[in-house]
């Protein structure tokens, strides 16, 4: 590494003979870790409620157009026909939609956007919270390590592996659902 970055000095920080941050640094790290893991769950609640039909209006979305915005981004528009037989509404569609696609959807309470409903919509809505869940997997082990608790660390590692793997599987399922 030193031949690639000859002018950079590599220094290993020390903490008065103990490895890792001090007590205040540990508290800050744990709070940030929990926030990064939990906030995606909090922000996903409206999308999950839409996908499950708790909010919004059920109906059918027809994607009419998708305009390329550059850098792989698209702006898609469509029409939403409510199941109740109301007026057809022009809405924003998911940017991963394809022109001509017809699918079950929920109209947001604001009436400006339609999102996929059912299993596909739920899996897509849970993709980002699953990243947060997977990120929280090894937090118990780190807390046990910093607390000097030896008993149960293997179980904490096994649980961390399972939670992180479950989060990874849910992320993949959500991404496949969103883009299929």
C-alpha positions as CSV (number, residue, x, y, z in Angstrom):
1,X,0.0,0.0,0.0
2,X,2.8,2.4,0.7
3,X,4.1,2.4,-2.9
4,X,0.6,3.4,-4.1
5,X,0.4,6.3,-1.6
6,X,3.9,7.3,-0.7
7,X,3.1,10.7,0.8
8,X,0.4,9.4,3.1
9,X,1.4,8.5,6.7
10,X,-0.5,5.6,8.1
11,X,-1.1,6.0,11.8
12,X,-3.0,3.5,14.0
13,X,-4.9,5.3,16.7
14,X,-4.5,4.2,20.2
15,X,-6.8,4.6,23.2
16,X,-4.6,4.6,26.2
17,X,-3.6,1.0,25.9
18,X,-7.1,-0.3,25.1
19,X,-8.3,-0.8,21.6
20,X,-11.3,1.1,20.3
21,X,-13.0,4.3,21.2
22,X,-13.6,5.5,24.8
23,X,-17.0,5.4,26.6
24,X,-18.4,8.5,25.0
25,X,-17.2,7.4,21.6
26,X,-18.9,4.1,22.1
27,X,-22.2,5.7,23.0
28,X,-22.0,7.9,20.0
29,X,-21.2,5.0,17.7
30,X,-24.0,2.8,19.1
31,X,-26.6,5.7,18.8
32,X,-25.5,6.3,15.2
33,X,-25.6,2.6,14.5
34,X,-29.1,2.2,15.9
35,X,-30.3,5.3,14.0
36,X,-28.9,4.1,10.7
37,X,-30.6,0.7,11.3
38,X,-34.0,2.0,12.5
39,X,-34.6,5.1,10.4
40,X,-35.2,3.2,7.2
41,X,-37.9,1.2,9.0
42,X,-39.6,4.4,10.2
43,X,-39.4,6.1,6.8
44,X,-40.8,3.0,5.0
45,X,-44.1,3.0,7.0
46,X,-46.1,5.1,4.5
47,X,-44.9,2.9,1.6
48,X,-45.7,-0.3,3.4
49,X,-49.2,1.0,4.3
50,X,-49.7,1.9,0.6
51,X,-48.5,-1.5,-0.6
52,X,-50.8,-3.4,1.9
53,X,-53.8,-1.3,1.1
54,X,-54.2,0.4,4.5
55,X,-54.0,3.8,2.8
56,X,-54.6,5.1,-0.7
57,X,-57.1,4.0,-3.4
58,X,-56.8,0.5,-5.0
59,X,-56.9,0.3,-8.8
60,X,-55.0,-0.3,-12.0
61,X,-52.0,1.6,-13.3
62,X,-51.2,1.9,-17.0
63,X,-47.7,3.3,-17.7
64,X,-47.9,5.6,-20.7
65,X,-44.5,7.2,-20.9
66,X,-41.0,7.1,-19.5
67,X,-38.7,10.0,-20.2
68,X,-34.9,9.5,-19.7
69,X,-33.5,12.1,-17.4
70,X,-29.9,11.0,-17.9
71,X,-27.5,8.9,-15.7
72,X,-29.9,5.9,-15.7
73,X,-32.8,7.9,-14.2
74,X,-36.3,8.0,-15.7
75,X,-39.5,10.0,-15.1
76,X,-42.5,7.8,-15.8
77,X,-46.2,8.9,-16.2
78,X,-49.3,6.8,-16.4
79,X,-53.0,6.7,-15.8
80,X,-54.7,5.3,-12.7
81,X,-58.2,3.8,-12.9
82,X,-59.7,3.3,-9.4
83,X,-61.5,0.1,-8.6
84,X,-64.5,2.1,-7.3
85,X,-65.1,3.3,-10.9
86,X,-64.1,7.0,-10.3
87,X,-62.4,9.2,-12.9
88,X,-59.2,8.1,-14.5
89,X,-56.3,10.2,-13.1
90,X,-52.9,11.0,-14.6
91,X,-50.1,10.1,-12.1
92,X,-46.4,9.7,-11.6
93,X,-45.4,6.0,-12.0
94,X,-42.4,4.3,-10.5
95,X,-39.2,5.1,-12.3
96,X,-38.5,1.4,-12.9
97,X,-41.7,1.0,-14.9
98,X,-41.9,0.0,-18.5
99,X,-44.1,1.8,-21.1
100,X,-47.3,-0.2,-21.7
101,X,-47.1,-2.1,-18.4
102,X,-50.4,-2.6,-16.6
103,X,-50.4,-3.5,-12.9
104,X,-52.3,-3.5,-9.7
105,X,-51.5,-0.3,-7.8
106,X,-52.5,2.0,-4.9
107,X,-53.0,5.7,-5.5
108,X,-51.3,7.8,-2.8
109,X,-53.7,9.9,-0.6
110,X,-52.3,13.0,-2.3
111,X,-53.5,11.5,-5.6
112,X,-50.2,12.3,-7.5
113,X,-48.5,9.0,-7.5
114,X,-49.4,5.3,-7.9
115,X,-47.2,2.5,-6.5
116,X,-47.4,-1.3,-7.0
117,X,-49.7,-3.1,-4.6
118,X,-49.7,-6.6,-3.2
119,X,-46.7,-8.8,-2.7
120,X,-44.6,-7.0,-5.3
121,X,-45.2,-3.6,-3.8
122,X,-44.6,-4.8,-0.2
123,X,-41.3,-6.5,-1.1
124,X,-40.2,-3.4,-2.9
125,X,-41.2,-1.2,0.0
126,X,-39.3,-3.4,2.4
127,X,-36.0,-3.4,0.5
128,X,-34.4,-0.4,2.1
129,X,-35.6,-1.3,5.7
130,X,-34.0,-4.7,5.2
131,X,-30.7,-3.0,4.7
132,X,-31.2,-1.4,8.2
133,X,-32.2,-4.7,9.7
134,X,-29.2,-6.4,8.3
135,X,-27.0,-3.7,9.6
136,X,-28.3,-4.2,13.1
137,X,-27.4,-7.9,13.1
138,X,-24.0,-7.6,14.8
139,X,-24.8,-4.8,17.3
140,X,-25.5,-7.2,20.2
141,X,-22.1,-8.8,19.7
142,X,-20.3,-5.4,19.6
143,X,-22.1,-4.4,22.8
144,X,-21.1,-7.6,24.5
145,X,-17.5,-7.3,23.4
146,X,-17.3,-3.7,24.6
147,X,-19.0,-4.6,27.9
148,X,-16.5,-7.4,28.5
149,X,-19.2,-10.1,28.5
150,X,-17.8,-13.4,27.4
151,X,-20.7,-15.7,27.9
152,X,-23.1,-15.8,24.9
153,X,-20.8,-14.1,22.3
154,X,-21.0,-17.1,20.0
155,X,-24.7,-17.0,20.2
156,X,-24.6,-13.3,19.4
157,X,-22.4,-13.9,16.4
158,X,-24.7,-16.7,15.1
159,X,-27.7,-14.4,15.6
160,X,-25.9,-11.6,13.8
161,X,-25.2,-13.9,10.9
162,X,-28.8,-15.0,10.7
163,X,-30.2,-11.4,11.0
164,X,-27.7,-10.0,8.4
165,X,-28.5,-12.9,6.0
166,X,-32.2,-12.4,6.4
167,X,-31.8,-8.7,5.7
168,X,-29.7,-9.5,2.6
169,X,-32.3,-12.0,1.3
170,X,-35.1,-9.5,1.8
171,X,-33.1,-6.8,0.0
172,X,-32.6,-9.0,-2.9
173,X,-36.2,-10.1,-3.0
174,X,-37.3,-6.5,-2.8
175,X,-35.0,-5.4,-5.6
176,X,-36.1,-8.3,-7.8
177,X,-39.8,-7.4,-7.1
178,X,-39.2,-3.7,-7.8
179,X,-37.5,-4.3,-11.1
180,X,-39.6,-7.2,-12.5
